[in-house]
Amino acid sequence: MELNYKELEDLCEILKVLAHPVRLCIVKGLAEHGGCNVSKMQECLNMPQSTVSQHLGKLRAAGIIHGERKGLEIIYKVKNEKIIKIVKSICET
């Protein structure tokens, strides 16, 4: 096998965080659109901003997304291409 145990552990942690439908939806949307702010996500998901922010916090902590400040808002984006490939693979129909 080419992947070492540490890389497999890291991948498992990513998959654990993505295993929640709201978080998977957020990352899928970010991957498809390139980035988004919390207000737009809240509107699309039809959830309170506090709930969306909690999910974003877990995604940030796992290293899946990062935020870029633009004036008063933060635009969230998927951190790397590997994550985008994982999400596209999971969401293929």
C-alpha positions as a Markdown table, in Angstrom:
| # | Residue | x | y | z |
|---|---|---|---|---|
| 1 | Met | 0.0 | 0.0 | 0.0 |
| 2 | Glu | 1.2 | 3.5 | -0.8 |
| 3 | Leu | -0.6 | 5.3 | 2.0 |
| 4 | Asn | 1.0 | 5.1 | 5.4 |
| 5 | Tyr | -1.0 | 4.6 | 8.6 |
| 6 | Lys | -0.9 | 8.3 | 9.6 |
| 7 | Glu | -2.3 | 9.3 | 6.2 |
| 8 | Leu | -5.1 | 6.8 | 6.6 |
| 9 | Glu | -5.9 | 8.2 | 10.1 |
| 10 | Asp | -6.0 | 11.7 | 8.7 |
| 11 | Leu | -8.3 | 10.5 | 5.9 |
| 12 | Cys | -10.6 | 8.8 | 8.4 |
| 13 | Glu | -10.9 | 12.0 | 10.4 |
| 14 | Ile | -11.9 | 13.9 | 7.2 |
| 15 | Leu | -14.5 | 11.3 | 6.4 |
| 16 | Lys | -15.9 | 11.4 | 10.0 |
| 17 | Val | -16.5 | 15.1 | 9.7 |
| 18 | Leu | -18.0 | 14.8 | 6.3 |
| 19 | Ala | -20.3 | 12.0 | 7.5 |
| 20 | His | -22.9 | 14.6 | 8.6 |
| 21 | Pro | -25.4 | 15.5 | 5.9 |
| 22 | Val | -25.3 | 19.3 | 6.6 |
| 23 | Arg | -21.5 | 19.4 | 6.5 |
| 24 | Leu | -21.3 | 17.3 | 3.4 |
| 25 | Cys | -23.9 | 19.7 | 1.8 |
| 26 | Ile | -21.8 | 22.7 | 2.8 |
| 27 | Val | -18.5 | 21.3 | 1.4 |
| 28 | Lys | -20.3 | 20.1 | -1.8 |
| 29 | Gly | -21.7 | 23.6 | -2.3 |
| 30 | Leu | -18.4 | 25.3 | -1.7 |
| 31 | Ala | -16.6 | 22.9 | -4.0 |
| 32 | Glu | -19.1 | 23.5 | -6.8 |
| 33 | His | -19.3 | 27.3 | -6.4 |
| 34 | Gly | -15.8 | 28.1 | -5.2 |
| 35 | Gly | -16.7 | 29.9 | -2.0 |
| 36 | Cys | -19.6 | 31.4 | 0.0 |
| 37 | Asn | -20.3 | 33.4 | 3.1 |
| 38 | Val | -22.4 | 32.3 | 6.1 |
| 39 | Ser | -25.5 | 34.3 | 5.2 |
| 40 | Lys | -25.8 | 32.7 | 1.8 |
| 41 | Met | -25.3 | 29.2 | 3.3 |
| 42 | Gln | -27.9 | 30.0 | 5.9 |
| 43 | Glu | -30.3 | 31.0 | 3.2 |
| 44 | Cys | -29.6 | 27.9 | 1.1 |
| 45 | Leu | -29.8 | 25.5 | 4.0 |
| 46 | Asn | -32.7 | 27.2 | 5.6 |
| 47 | Met | -31.1 | 26.9 | 9.0 |
| 48 | Pro | -30.2 | 29.4 | 11.8 |
| 49 | Gln | -26.8 | 31.1 | 11.3 |
| 50 | Ser | -25.6 | 29.7 | 14.7 |
| 51 | Thr | -26.2 | 26.1 | 13.4 |
| 52 | Val | -24.4 | 26.8 | 10.1 |
| 53 | Ser | -21.5 | 28.4 | 12.1 |
| 54 | Gln | -21.2 | 25.4 | 14.3 |
| 55 | His | -20.8 | 23.1 | 11.3 |
| 56 | Leu | -18.3 | 25.5 | 9.7 |
| 57 | Gly | -16.3 | 25.4 | 13.0 |
| 58 | Lys | -16.1 | 21.6 | 12.8 |
| 59 | Leu | -15.1 | 21.8 | 9.1 |
| 60 | Arg | -12.4 | 24.4 | 9.9 |
| 61 | Ala | -11.1 | 22.4 | 12.8 |
| 62 | Ala | -10.7 | 19.3 | 10.6 |
| 63 | Gly | -8.8 | 21.3 | 8.0 |
| 64 | Ile | -11.4 | 20.9 | 5.3 |
| 65 | Ile | -12.3 | 24.5 | 4.8 |
| 66 | His | -10.7 | 27.9 | 5.5 |
| 67 | Gly | -12.1 | 31.4 | 5.5 |
| 68 | Glu | -10.8 | 34.5 | 3.7 |
| 69 | Arg | -11.9 | 37.9 | 5.1 |
| 70 | Lys | -13.3 | 40.3 | 2.5 |
| 71 | Gly | -14.3 | 43.5 | 4.2 |
| 72 | Leu | -16.9 | 42.6 | 6.8 |
| 73 | Glu | -17.6 | 39.1 | 5.6 |
| 74 | Ile | -15.7 | 35.8 | 5.5 |
| 75 | Ile | -15.8 | 33.8 | 2.4 |
| 76 | Tyr | -15.3 | 30.1 | 3.1 |
| 77 | Lys | -13.6 | 27.8 | 0.6 |
| 78 | Val | -12.5 | 24.2 | 0.5 |
| 79 | Lys | -8.9 | 24.0 | 1.5 |
| 80 | Asn | -7.5 | 21.6 | -1.1 |
| 81 | Glu | -8.2 | 19.7 | -4.3 |
| 82 | Lys | -8.0 | 16.3 | -2.5 |
| 83 | Ile | -11.1 | 17.2 | -0.4 |
| 84 | Ile | -12.9 | 18.3 | -3.5 |
| 85 | Lys | -12.2 | 15.0 | -5.2 |
| 86 | Ile | -13.4 | 13.1 | -2.1 |
| 87 | Val | -16.7 | 15.0 | -2.0 |
| 88 | Lys | -17.2 | 14.7 | -5.8 |
| 89 | Ser | -16.6 | 10.9 | -5.5 |
| 90 | Ile | -19.0 | 10.5 | -2.6 |
| 91 | Cys | -21.7 | 12.6 | -4.2 |
| 92 | Glu | -21.6 | 11.0 | -7.7 |
| 93 | Thr | -24.9 | 9.5 | -8.8 |
